[in-house]
Amino acid sequence: MDDEFGLLGEAADELGLRDPIPAVRRVDTTVDEHNVSALVWGASSPRAVFLHGGGQNAHTWDSVLLTLGIPVIAIDLPGHGHSSWRADGDYTPAPNARAVAPVIAKMAPDAEVIVGMSLGGLTAISLAAAVPDLVPQAVIVDVTPESPHRAAELGQLARGTVALIEGPQEFDSIDEIIGLTAAAAPTRSLSSIRRGVIHNTRRRPDGRWVWRYGRFREAPAAQPIWDSLAVTTAPMTLVRGGRSPFTTDEDAERFRARPGPTDIMTIEDAGHSVQSDAPLQLADVIARVLTHE
């Protein structure tokens, strides 16, 4: 493995995992003259596809995927990670779904589940409505179509990734970014935060550090995504973070009213970034979805 994957051993040790680390490689695909980058875990046909949240990248799933130990792909959404940025700054769910659909069709045609967190979850909903054959079932992590509005309501009270997205975009050092991230996510280990920051930043030629994602021009509007959800029939599991304010009881019940089978569960000790706060518990949920327990 090259340097990009050199931190996986540290993550595995932190999780108490002793199994060999699977082979992981980065694969780039051109879609409409844009690059869509993905991490491919394992050598077999992927059983699952993972879509991260806004301001994150495919490495946000590392701990979950180390725990699961199955072949998967984790995609960098447009404007994030190693995928191309869009000139129009439109990183909303519908164009995201159009960008990832051909990648999934090519690289994970037999995937059994699409897992999406926050923006990735809304992208999965849009994908399920537009190309239902690519979404046999889905795990939607701490998001409903109303969540961007909830985030806007919170304003300065927002914590975690949401607060960081709205904060400074340039920094003198990577340690400055680690400090800000630790303050926004006080329940996460410093080593986990450091790994996340390393994967989610880059150093410019002038020596300044910047995030490895494009800033949103506007949040996704709720109604088009509710409309998409209303035509989805694939089984879906909505996983809520017990400490997260972004998915309310009211929104969860509206989510449940979709025509397809729907389970709703809560991981009590997790905030919005469930994959970072409770990777073992989230991996267990996904494993049970895969085995139809």
N, C-alpha and C positions, 0 to 999 in steps of 0.2 A: 504493500500500500504506500502511496506517496504521502507527502507531508500533510495534505488535507485531512487524512484519516488517522494521523498519528495520535490524536486525542481520544480515540475510541477505547483504547485500553484503560485510560484513566476513568472514563465514564463507566466501563464495565466493572472496574474495581470498586467504584463508589456504590454501584448497585449490588455488589456482592455476587456477581456472575462469574462462573469459572469455566464456562464453555468457550471453545475457541471463537475468536471474532470472525464473523463471516467475511468473505471477500466483498468489497464495496468498490464500485468504480463510477466515475462521472461520464455521462453520455449526453451529447448535445444533438438536438434535432432542429432543423430549419422549418419554421412554420410561417408562411406569408412573409418571407424575407427577414423574419425575426428568429433569434436563437432562443429555444426553450431547453433549459438544462435540467438534468435529473440525476439523482443518485440511484444506482441499481444495486440492490443488496442480494447477494446469492447468485448462483449460476442457473437456477431453474426458472421456469415461467413464473412471473410475479403473481402472488395470490392476492395482493392488496396494493392499492395506490394511496399515497398520502399527500395531502395538500395543506400547506401551512397557512398561518394567519398573516395579516398585514404587518409589515415591518419585520417579518421573520424570514426564514429560508428553510430549505429541506433539512438542514442539520438540527432543526428544533426537535425532530423526531428521533434523534440518535438513541436516546435512552429507552424509548418505547420499542424501537426496532431491535436493539440489542436484547431486550427482554423477550420479545416475541420469537426471534430466531427463525423467521420464515422468509422466503424470497419475496421482495417487495420493490416498488420504485417510489421514491419521494421526489416530487417535482418542485423546482423553483418557479413560482408564479411569475408572470411578466413583471418586469420592474423590480425583481427581488433576486438575491443571491447572484448566480451566474447567468441568469436569463436576461435577454435584451430589455432595455427600457423603451417605453413607447413615447413617441414625440408628442402625442396628445395628452399624456399623463392619465389616461383612462385605464385604471386598474380595477374596475368594477367587475362584478361576477360574470356578466354575460360575455364580454370580450375575453376574460380569463378562461371561461369554459371553451370558447372557440379555439383558444391557443393550446389548451392541454388536450382537447379531444383527439387530435391526430396522434399525439404522443402516446396516449393511453391505448388507442386502437392499434398502434404499431408495436409498442413495447410490452403491453400488458393486456392482450386481447382476452385472456382467460381469468382476469382478476375477479375475485369473488366479492370484494367490498371496496368501496371508495371511502376513505377517512378524510374528513376535512375539518379544520379548526378555524373558527372566526371567519375571516375572509375566504379561507379555503373551504369552509363549510357552506357558505353562500355560493361559492363557485360550484361545489358539488351539487347543490340544489338546482342551479341553472343547467348544469350538465345533465342531470337526471331528467329535466324537462325537455331539453333539446335533443339529446341522444340517449334515450332510455336504455338501449342495448348495452351501453358502456357502464351502467350503474345497476348491477343486479341487486345490490343492497348498499346502504350507506350508514356510516357512523358520523354524526354531526356534533362537533365538540363546542359547547358553550356559545351557541349563536342561533338566533332566529332572524328573519328579515328585519325585525324591529331593532336589533342590537346596535347598528350604527347610530340610530336615533338616541338610544339609551346612553351611548358613549358621549354624544354631543350634550345631552342633558347633564351628565356628570361634570363636564368641563374640567376645572382644575382639581376636582376630587378624584379624577381617574388615576389609576395606578398601573404599574407594570408596563407592558409594551405600549399600550395606548398612550400613556403619559409620555413615554420616551419619543414616540412618533411626533407628538405635538411640541416637543422641546427643542433644544439646540441641535443643529445638524453638523456642526464642525467643532473639532476638539484639538487641543494641543498634544494630547497623549492618549494612548489606549488605557492607561490607568485611570484617567479622568472619566472615561466612558464606563469602565468597570465600577467605579465608585457611584456614578449616577444610577446605573442599573441595579446595583446592590441596594441602594436606597429605595428604588421603586419596587423591588421584589425581596423584601427582608426575610422571607421564609426559605428562600433558596440558598444552597451552599455557595460559597464564594468560588469554589472550583468549577461548579456548574455554570455560574454567571460568566466566569472568565472564558470558558469554552464557547459559550454562546456569543460573547462579544468578539472573540477572535474570528468566528465564522461569519459574523454579521457586519464587519467593518473592513475598510481598506485604507491604505495610506496613500495620499496623493503625492505627486512629485515635489510639491512645496513642503512636505513634511507634516501637513495637517491630516488628521484622521476624520473620516466621514463614514456614515452608514452605507451599507451595501444594499440600499433599496431606494426607489424613487418615491418622492412624497406625493400623496394623493391630492388631486385638485379638488375633488369633492367626494363626500361619502356616498355610498350606494343608496338610492331611494328605496324605501321599503316595499311599496306596492308591487312593482314589477317582480320582485322576488317572491312575495306572497302568491302572486299569480302563477309563478313557476311551480311553487310548492303545491299549489292546488291541483296540478295535473300530474303529480308524481304518484306512482303506484308501487314502486319498489319498497321493500321493508326498510325502515329507518330507525336508528336508535339515536335519540338526543341525549347527550351526556352533559350535564350541567356541573359547573364548579360551585361547591357549596358556599364559597366565600366571594363568588363573583356577582356583581350587580348587573351584568350585561344581558342576562336572560331571566326575565321575571316570570312569576307563576302564570300571569295572564298570557304572556307571549308563548309560554310552553304549552298551555292548553289550546291556544289557537293553532300552534304547530300540530298538536295531536289531532286536530280536526281534518287534516289532509286525508285524501281517500285511501292511501296505502297503509299497511300495518305499521304502527308506531309504538316504540317503547321509549319511556323517559326515565332516566335515572340520574342520581346526584352523587358525585364524589365529594364528600363533605369537607375534606381538608384542602381542597384545591381552590385556587382563584380562577381567573379567566384562562390562563395558560395551563390547562390541566396536564398537558404532556410534560411540562417542566416541573409542576408542583407534585404530581402523583403519577409518574410514569408506570410504576408497577401496576397500580390499580387500573389505569387506562388500558395497558396492554392486556390485562385480564378480561376487561370488557370486550375488547376487539377479538381476543381468542375465543370467547364464548359466542360472539356473533358468527365467527367463522365455522364453529362446530354446531351452530344452531341450538345451543343450550338455552 
